[in-house]
Amino acid sequence: MEISNYIILTDQQLVTLAHDGDAVAFETLFNRYRDGIYKLYLNRTGGNRDDADDLLQETFIKVFLNLGKYDTAFTFGQWIYTIARNTFIDFMRKRRDDLQIDTSPAGGTAYINPPSHEATPEERVINNQNGKQLENHLSHMTPRYRRLIELRFFKEYSYEEIAAELDIPLGTVKTQIHRARTQLCKLIVESGIL
């Protein structure tokens, strides 16, 4: 196939070809999403081009290695931006672990290029979709476990507050939250999202 023919293919068609080993198809996908993801990384790293370049490269390595896991129920753009977001989160965690954070003269912590806390438009779409999926999974949980997940992770109750709210022992709360998490993870895995 000539290179000009790749440009008119849909993302899903390109993914199929790339998964079958077509390097030009993967390069076409890369070219479609490179600039948007790169700008996202530049914004999030405070304009650090070296970090943005590294993150972009890591993102597309992950995309290439995981093409077989791409679920066509989602747009390719949603999928790739999820990978990009998670790559950035991992990068920031590693940076926090690797860097010695200086203390400001006032005794507080000084941060180097703190990430923006505002979601990008792409992240808002992904978060909305993830929220709907989570609501669906929660609706399939047993009512008691669903209540525990809601109290612990949505209302951010402590274990002690949950014990008082539900009038059950603290040890029971911890055990049941563990079981609730396990049930939720099982529902997520069975749905094929992970």
N, C-alpha and C positions, 0 to 999 in steps of 0.2 A: 504494500500500500504506500502511496506517495505521502510525504509529510503533510502536504496541504489537505489531504483527506482526513487527517486526524483532527484537525481544528473543528470540523463540523460535527464530530461525534459527541454524544452525551457523556457526562461523567461516568455513568454506569457502564456504557460501552467501553470506555477507556479503561475502567477498572477491570473489566473482564479480560480485555486484551493484555493489560499489564500483569494480571495474575497468571496469565498463560505464558509470560516471559517476554512480552513485547516491550522493549526498552523505550521505543519512541512514544508509545502510549503513556508510559509512566512519566516521561519527560514532558509530555503535553499536559498531564494533570499537574505536575510540578509548576509549570509555567502559568497555569490558570490561577493557582492559589499562592504562589511565592510572594508576590508583592503585598497582598493583603495581610498575610501572616507576618511578613517581615516588618511591616508598619506597626502591627500590633505589638511585636516584640520590642521595636524601637521605643514605642510609647511606654511600655511597661518597664524597660530597663533604663529609662531616663536618657535615651539617645545613645546608649553604648552600642556602637556598631559591632564590635567584636563579640559581645554577648548575644546580640541579635543574630549575627551570622551563625554562631555555634548552635543557638536554639533552633534556628531554621533548619540547619543540617540535621540535628538530632530528631526534629519532628518528622522530616521526610524519610529518615531511616526507619523510624517507627511505623510510618504509614506503609512503606514498602514491605517491611517484615510482617505486617498485620493485614495486608490486603485480603487474605483469605477469611478474615474475621469480619470484614465489612458487611453490614446488614443493609440491604437495599430498602428496608422499611424507612430508613432515614436518608436524607440527602447526603451526598458525599461531602458537601460543604459543612454540614453539621458535624459529621463524623471527624473530619480533619481538624476542625476548630476545637473539638473536644480533646483531641490528641494534643493540639498546640497548647491549650489551656493547662492540661495536666502536665505537660513537659515544663511549662513555665513554673507551675507550683512546685514540681520536683527540684527545679533549678534554684528557686528561692529557699527551699528547705535546706538544700545542700550548702548554699551560700551562707545561710545563718549558722550552720554547723561549722563551716570552715573558717569564717571570719571571726576575728577577735573584735567584738563590739566595744568601742570606746565609751567611757562614761563621761557625760557632760559635766562641766564644772558645778552645775546645780545638783548633781547627784542622779540625774535621770539617765536614760539610755539614749545614745545618739544613733540614728539609723543612716545608713548609706543608701541613697536612692530608694526610698521606700516605695513599694508598688502602689499603684493607684487602687483605691478600693471601689471605684465605680466600674460596673460591668460594661463591657463594650456591647454594641448591638448584637453581635454574633453570640456573645455569652448570654445575653438576655434571652435570645431565642432558645439556646441550648438549655439554659436553666428552666425555662418555662416547660419545655418538653420533658426534661428530667423530672420536674415536679409532678407533671401529669402521670408519668410512669410510676413514680413513687406512690402517688395517691391510689393508683390501680393496685399496686402490690399490697398496700396497707389494707385495702378493702377485702383482700383475700386472706388476711390474717385472722386468727382467733381474736375475738373482741378484747380479751384480757391483755394479750400481747400487744395488740394495736394501741391500747390505752397506755401501756408502759412505754412504748416507743414515742408516743405523742408527748407524754409527760417529760421523759428524759431528754429527748432530742429536739423537740419543737418548742416546748415551754421551758426547757433547760432547768428542770427541777433537779435538785441534788437527790442522792439516794435516800437521805434522811427525810427530805420533803415528800418524796414519793411514799415512803413507809407511813408517814403521818397521814397523807391524803387518802391512801387506800386502807389504812389501819391494818398493816401486815408487818411482820418482823423485817428488820434491815437485811438479814441474810437471805430471806425469801425474795426480797426486791432484787438483790444482786443476781441471784440464781435465775429468776424469771426474766430479767432484762437480758441476761446472756442467752437464754432460750429464745427470747423474742428476736434478738439480733440474728441468731442462727436461722430462725424461720424466715425472716426477711431476706437474708442472704440466699437462702435456698430458693425462694420465689424469684429473686433477681436472676440467679444462675439458670434456673429452669426456663426463664423467659428468653434466654439466649442473648441478653444484652452484654454479658461478660464472657 
